[in-house]
Amino acid sequence: MEYLNDMALFVEVAKARSFRRAAEAIGVPNSTLSRRIGALEKAIGLRLLNRTTRKIELTEAGQLYFERSMRIVEEARLAHEQLGEMVARPSGVLRVSLPVDFAAIYLTPLLAEFARRYPGISFELDLTPRRVDLVAEPFDVAIRMGELSDSGLIARQLARVPRYLYASPGYLKHAGEPREPADLIRHQCLCMPRAGSWTLQSGAKKIDVAVKGRFTLNSVGMICRLAIHDQGIALLSEAIASDDLARGRLRRVLPKWEASPVSVYAITATRLLPTKTQRFIEFLQARLGRAS
């Protein structure tokens, strides 16, 4: 409402019972204050103040307007103070959509650290491979991996995760070990849906290799478990494979080659974000960017 600023000025004048004292208190020239209150009275159509050379008094309309205006101005002040506290100490419920395996493997310790840092924030986490609708569904942010469609949403890159090829000793003993990328066509490869090929690189060399296998699935965690159980060659990030690699349940395959890194993004419906969401994205950028 266009009168709110003038309403706040009127409250200061009414409390001080003086244009001069009110002007000194709020740092506005006396002439400007007088002109703004006059414009307010003209807009309302009623005199709010009786002015004399020595003092001012509230009219009946002025007294009513002062009582109502004071509550409104105070509510606005409190709203600004509370928002300032939210910026300094973010609070509220943070609703996040997360890929299942990435959340469990990468994000769980980071979420715990973020929760300790911001005790005023509580969390509603939806772990799903589904790409949620950020416009129609009540999520503050979605974490997504891989290529993005041009959807009009706002994407902020969090990390690029390198990936390597792994298989179990049992599988390699039975099927033999590939010596070059072209050998993969003769192997059982554990594939994500719509992944008919893997892009591998070694230094300046880069090659697309057609892959196929008996298992096609959308869970990186389960791909890793199937690889451990001798079902084929898996394309995994080092963090996912590291424990099984250390225990001897997986071995690196084609160690001179690696797959194109997969990008991780924070997706929001708008650039204008609540502080809780902004801090969460900044935190993940710092932590995941450092680790990738």
N, C-alpha and C positions, 0 to 999 in steps of 0.2 A: 504494500500500500504506500502511495507516494507521500502520505502525511506522517509516516513513522518518525523520520528524522526531526521534523518540526515538533512532533508530539514530545520527543525527548527533550528538546530545547525548552518547550513550554514547562515541562516538569521542573527543570532546573530553575527557571525564573520564578515559578510558583513557590518552590521551596525556599529560595533566597529572598523572596519578596522585593527583589531589586534586579534591574537589568545589569547594572554595573557589577554587583557582586557575582551574579550568575555568569557574566561574560568573563570575569577574572578566573572563576572556578573552572570553566571549561575551555578557556583559551580562544574564545571567539570575540571579534570586535563588537563593542556595544551597539554600534549602528547596524551591523549585520543581524544581531540577535533581535533588535527591535523590528527590523524590516521583516524577518522571517515570522515572528509572532503575529505581526500585522497581516501578513499574507495568509497565515493559518486562520485567523479570525474571519478574514474575507471569504476564504473557502468554506468555512463552517456556516457563516452567515450570522454569527452571534459574537457579541463582545465578551471576551473572557477575562479581561483585566480592566480595572479602573485605574488610570494613571494620574498621578499628581506630581508636582515638582519634587516632593519629598519622599514619596513612597508609592507602592502599587498595592491594590487590593483585588482579590478574586471576586468576580461577579457570581451570581447564583449558578449561571451556566459554567463559569470558569471553575467553581468548586466541584461541580459534578464531573466536568471534563478532567480535572486534576486527579480526582479519586480513581477514575477509570484508567486514565493514561498512566498513572504511577504503577498500577498493577501490570499493565502491558509492558512498560519499559523495564520493570524489574524482571518479568519473565524472560524478556529478550536478553537482558544482562546475564541471567542465570544460564540461559541456553548457550551463550557464547563462552561462559566460564566452563560449563560442562564439556563443550566441544574442545576447548583448550586442554582440559584434563584428558580427554580421549586421545588427543594427539600425543600428549606427553606419556600417557599410560593407556594404551589401546585396550579396549574391553568389548564385550559382547560375544555373540556366537559366530564363529568362522565356519562356514559351510564349504567343504572342499570335495570335489570329485577326483579320484585318484586311480591310476592303473593298479591292478591288484598286486602283481609281483614287484613292480617298482616301489610301491608304497611299503611293502613288507621288507624288502631287502635294503633299499636305500633310505627311505624316508622315516622309518620308525625311530631311529636314534635322533634324527634331526627334529622330528616333531616333539620328542621329549625335551630336547634342549630349548626349542622355541617356547614350549609351554612353561618351562621354568623361568624363562626370561620375561614372559608376559603373563603373570598369574591371573589377570583380569579377563583373559580370553578363554572361552570354552569352545569345544570342537564338535562338529558333526561331519564325519568322514564317510563318504560313499565310495567303496572300493568296487569298481566295475570296469570291464573292458568296453562298456557302452559309451559312446560319445554323447554326453548329456547336452540338452538344449539350455544354454546359459541365459537365454532370453525368457524362455517359458518356465524354467525350473529355478527353485530358490537357492542357487549356488553362488557363492562369492567369487570362486575361482575354480578352474579345472586344470589339472596337470595332465598334459598329453605328450605322447612320444611319436616320432616319425614325421612324415610329410603332412603338411597342413593344407586343407582346402581353403580357397578364397571365400570365406564366409562373412566377412565384414566384422568379425570379432577382433579383439586386440590380443596379439601374441607377443610375449616377452621370453626370449630364449634364456633358459636356466643353465643348460650344460650341453655338451656333446660327448656321448658315451662311446668309447672305442669297444669293438667286439672282435672276438677271436674264435677259431674253430677248435672244438673239443670232442673227444670220444673216449669211451672206456677201454681199458686194456683188453677186456674180453671181446668187445666188438672188433677191435683192431686185429686181435689174434685170429678171429674167425674170417673177417672180410679183407684183411690186409690193410696196409697203411697207404693213403694216397701220397704220391711223391710230388705232384704238381696239381694246380687247380682243375685242369681238365679231367683228372681222375675222379673227381666228385660225381660225375655223371653215372659212374658204375656203383655208387654207394647209396645206402639208405641215409637220406638227410632228413632231419627233423625240422619241418618247415612251418612257418606262420602262414595263415591264409593269404592267398593272392601273392605269395612270394615264390614265383616260378624260377627266380634266379638270385644268386648272391653276387654282389659286386665286391671283388677282392683287390687289394693293392699291396705292392711290395716296392717301397721306394717310389720311383717315378712310374713303375709299371702298374697298370690298372686293367682289370679284366672282368667281364660279366660271365658267370658260370651258371648254366642251367642245372637245376637241382630238383630232385623228386624223392619221395619216400612213402612208406606205408602210413606214416602219421602226419597229419596236418592239424595244428591246434593253435589256440590263441593265448596260451599260458606259458610264459618263459620259465616259470618255476617247474611246471610239469615237463617241459622239454628237457630241462636239466635232469629231472628224475629219470626220464626215459633213457637219456644218454647213459646215465649211471648203470641202468639195467640192460645195457648192451644192445639198444635198439637203433643206434645210428649216430651220425655226426651232428653236433649241435653248434649253432652260432650264438655265443653267449658273451656277455660282458665279463670282465675279469672279476668284478665283485661277486657276481653270481656263482662263478665257477671256482673261486679261490679256495674255499674250504674243501671241496671234493678233490681239487687238484693237489692240495697239501696232503690229503689222506690217501692219495693214490687211486682214487676211484675214477678220475678223469685224467687224460693226457692231452697236451696241446697237439693239434694236428696242423700240418703245413705251417710251422712256426715262423717262417719268413713272411707269411701273408697275414693280413688282417682285413676285416670288413670295413666298409664305410661306417663312420660313427653315426649313431642314431641321436637326433636332436631331441631335447626335452624342453617343453614350453609351459609357461603359465598362461592360461587363456582367460580373459575377462570380457564381459559384454561392453564395457566402457573404460575410458581412460580415467574417469573421475571415480576414485576408489576410496572407501572408508579406510581410516588409518590402520585398522587391524589387517586388512587385506594387503595394503601397501607394504607394511612391515613384514608380512609373511613372504611376499614375493622377493623383497630385498634380501631377506634372510636366506632363502633358498638359492638366490643368485650367488650370494657370497659363498655359501657352503658347497653347493654342487659345482660351481664354477672352479672352485679351488681343488675339488677332488677329481674333476674330469681331465 
